[in-house]
Amino acid sequence: MRNSETSAALQYHNATKHSQESLLAGPRFLDMANRPIPYKIYSSLEPIPLPTDFPLSDVAALDAIATFNTVPSDERIPDLQTLAQLCFFSNGITKWLRFASGALFPMRAAACTGALFHIELYIVCGDLPGLSAGIYHFGAHDNSLRQLRIGDFRQVLVQATAAQPAIAHAPAIMVCTSTFWRNAWKYRPRAYRHTFWDDGTILANTLAIAAATRVPTTIVLGFVDESVNRLLDIDVQHEAAVNLVALGHTNQEAPAAPPVVPLHLPTAQLSPKEVDYPQIWAMHQASSLTTEAEVAAWRGRPSLPEHRPSSSPREPLIPLSPLDPAALPNDPIETVIRRRGSTRQFTQEPISFAQLSTMLTHSLHSIPSDCFDPIGTPMSDLYFIVNAIDGLTPGTYVLHEEKQALEFLRAGNFGYEAGHLALDQELGMDAAANIYFMADLESVLARFGNRGYRVAQLEAAIIAGKLYLAAYAFRLGATGLTFFDDEVTAFFSPHAAGKSVMFLIALGHPYKRVRR
Ligand SMILES: Cc1cc2nc3c(=O)[nH]c(=O)nc-3n(C[C@H](O)[C@H](O)[C@H](O)COP(=O)(O)O)c2cc1C
C-alpha cells in the first residue's frame, strides 16, 4: 500500500474507534502477568550516566512553550549537559509514585496513555563538547546514554530527509520511536494512535526545554522510514521511528557516514510473550515514505485547503482575553515539568476565562517543523465543553484561531455528556473545560497522504502537551482522556460534521488529597 492510497488511514481510523459496542465486544481483563516493562534496556552496553540536578533556567514555563525557536545564522552546538537536560525533561523519570502496598512506580516527565511509556529517544550526533560522534540510546531507567554506533552517521539522516535544511545543519538529531507492543498490551490496535499522542506530549517538553536552553529545534516527519529504522537497527515489526528533531545549528556539513551494518545488540525482554496487532504494522507501512524523491515531493506539496471551523461564524464572537504578561506565573519550565502529573480528580471549581485564554494563546503556535504551519492555524479545530469557566456561559464553543475568538455554539450544562464522551469517566464531567481537537481527516490525507494521519495526530498532541504545561504553570490540573469517537462528532454536529477527534484534554482544578 502506498502513502497516496489514503483509504488505509481511514480504514485504520474507523476500525479503532471506541463505541459502546466495541467496548462491550472487547476483552474484559488485562493480562497483568504479561505487562511489558516500561523501558528499552540494552543489556550489553556500558551506561554513560547523565546528571539530573540541573540549574534552573530563567525562562518561565509559559514563555518557554510559546517560544518559536528559529534557526540562528550563527553556530549553536549543544553539549552533553544540554542533551542530558533535553532527554531528562522529555522522557526521564521525574518522580516515583508510592502505592498503598509500598511499591514504587516510576513516573515520567510527560503524560503517557496508561503510564506504559512506550516512546524511546535516540541521539545521532557529530563530535559534541563532552560526547563523541555516534548514535546513542537514552535509557530512562538509569538516566544514561548507551552508545550503539561509533562515528558520525548524521549524513544518513540528511539523505533520509531529502536534505531537510534543519537536519542538514544539525550537530545533533533526536529520533523518537515507539515500541508498539508496550502500549498495545493494553490498548491493542488503538495503540498506533497513542504513538503520536504520547510522542506529542514528550515533544511539547522537548520544545520548551530547547527554548530554555536556547537550542534551535525543528521537528521533522518527512523521512525515508526504512533508512532511519535501519540506522537505529530496530526491528520494524516491534519498534519504528516516528519523528526526528534537529537540535542546534552548525554551518559545517556532516561528513560521509560510515557503513550502516547490522548490530544485533541484545535488549531486555519486554514481557513473557508479545501479541501481534497487524493493523498497527499495516497502518505504519501504509504511511511510510520509501525514497528520497518521495520525501522531497511530500514536503514540497501545497499547504492545506481552507478548512476553518466555519467561514461565517455566529456573531458576536467572544475574543480571547489573556492575562497581562506582568500577571503571569513565572516558575521556570524545569520546575513546572517536575510538578506535572495527570490530574486524577477535578474539583468542579471554575477557572477564569483569562487563564483559559492565556493557556490557549501560549500553546497554539511555535512548533517549528517540516509540515505543521508554525504560525498559522493548526490542522485541528478546537471544540469545547465549558462546565465552569468564570466569564463564559456553560455550553459548547469552537475556537476561531485566526480571529483569536470563541464562537458560542450551544448553551447548557453538559457535564454529564462530557463525562460520557470521555468513556464515562468522571474526569470529563468534573473538569472546568474539555477541549476536543477535531480534524477534517479527508483534507489532511489529501494533502499528506496516509502520513497525514501521523501529522494530524502529532500536531494535536504537541499542542495538548503545551496545554498540560500551561495548566501546571498556573498550578491547575490537566489530563488527556480517551473518547467515544463518533459520539463526539455527533455531539458537536452539525458544526463538526465530517471531523474526527484527534485528542481530548480536560483542564480544571485538581483535587488534592490531604497527606496523612
Ligand atoms: C493522550 C492521553 C490520554 C489519556 N487518557 C486517559 C484516560 O482516558 N483516563 C485517565 O484516567 N487518564 C488518562 N491519561 C492520563 C495517563 O493515565 C497518565 O498520563 C499516566 O498515568 C502517566 O501519569 P502522569 O501523567 O501523572 O505522569 C491520558 C494521558 C494521555 C497523554
The ligand as an SDF file (V2000), in Angstrom:
LIG
                    3D

 31 33  0  0  0  0  0  0  0  0999 V2000
   -3.4090   11.0470   25.3150 C   0  0  0  0  0  0  0  0  0  0  0  0
   -3.6770   10.6810   26.7290 C   0  0  0  0  0  0  0  0  0  0  0  0
   -4.8710   10.0710   27.0570 C   0  0  0  0  0  0  0  0  0  0  0  0
   -5.1300    9.7290   28.3820 C   0  0  0  0  0  0  0  0  0  0  0  0
   -6.3320    9.1590   28.6890 N   0  0  0  0  0  0  0  0  0  0  0  0
   -6.6560    8.9280   29.9850 C   0  0  0  0  0  0  0  0  0  0  0  0
   -7.9340    8.4260   30.3310 C   0  0  0  0  0  0  0  0  0  0  0  0
   -8.7770    8.1700   29.4770 O   0  0  0  0  0  0  0  0  0  0  0  0
   -8.2000    8.2480   31.6470 N   0  0  0  0  0  0  0  0  0  0  0  0
   -7.2960    8.5240   32.6280 C   0  0  0  0  0  0  0  0  0  0  0  0
   -7.6140    8.3530   33.8030 O   0  0  0  0  0  0  0  0  0  0  0  0
   -6.0570    9.0040   32.3190 N   0  0  0  0  0  0  0  0  0  0  0  0
   -5.7280    9.2130   31.0330 C   0  0  0  0  0  0  0  0  0  0  0  0
   -4.4890    9.7200   30.7040 N   0  0  0  0  0  0  0  0  0  0  0  0
   -3.5110   10.0340   31.7700 C   0  0  0  0  0  0  0  0  0  0  0  0
   -2.4740    8.9250   31.8960 C   0  0  0  0  0  0  0  0  0  0  0  0
   -3.0480    7.8210   32.5430 O   0  0  0  0  0  0  0  0  0  0  0  0
   -1.2720    9.4580   32.6600 C   0  0  0  0  0  0  0  0  0  0  0  0
   -0.6250   10.3810   31.8380 O   0  0  0  0  0  0  0  0  0  0  0  0
   -0.2910    8.3610   33.0070 C   0  0  0  0  0  0  0  0  0  0  0  0
   -0.8270    7.5460   34.0000 O   0  0  0  0  0  0  0  0  0  0  0  0
    1.0410    8.9300   33.4680 C   0  0  0  0  0  0  0  0  0  0  0  0
    0.8360    9.7010   34.6180 O   0  0  0  0  0  0  0  0  0  0  0  0
    1.2100   11.2350   34.7110 P   0  0  0  0  0  0  0  0  0  0  0  0
    0.5470   11.9520   33.5670 O   0  0  0  0  0  0  0  0  0  0  0  0
    0.6670   11.6520   36.0630 O   0  0  0  0  0  0  0  0  0  0  0  0
    2.6890   11.3600   34.6290 O   0  0  0  0  0  0  0  0  0  0  0  0
   -4.1780   10.0210   29.3920 C   0  0  0  0  0  0  0  0  0  0  0  0
   -2.9630   10.6110   29.0450 C   0  0  0  0  0  0  0  0  0  0  0  0
   -2.7010   10.9310   27.7270 C   0  0  0  0  0  0  0  0  0  0  0  0
   -1.4010   11.5630   27.3640 C   0  0  0  0  0  0  0  0  0  0  0  0
  1  2  1  0
  2  3  1  0
  2 30  2  0
  3  4  2  0
  4  5  1  0
  4 28  1  0
  5  6  2  0
  6  7  1  0
  6 13  1  0
  7  8  2  0
  7  9  1  0
  9 10  1  0
 10 11  2  0
 10 12  1  0
 12 13  2  0
 13 14  1  0
 14 15  1  0
 14 28  1  0
 15 16  1  0
 16 17  1  0
 16 18  1  0
 18 19  1  0
 18 20  1  0
 20 21  1  0
 20 22  1  0
 22 23  1  0
 23 24  1  0
 24 25  2  0
 24 26  1  0
 24 27  1  0
 28 29  2  0
 29 30  1  0
 30 31  1  0
M  END
$$$$
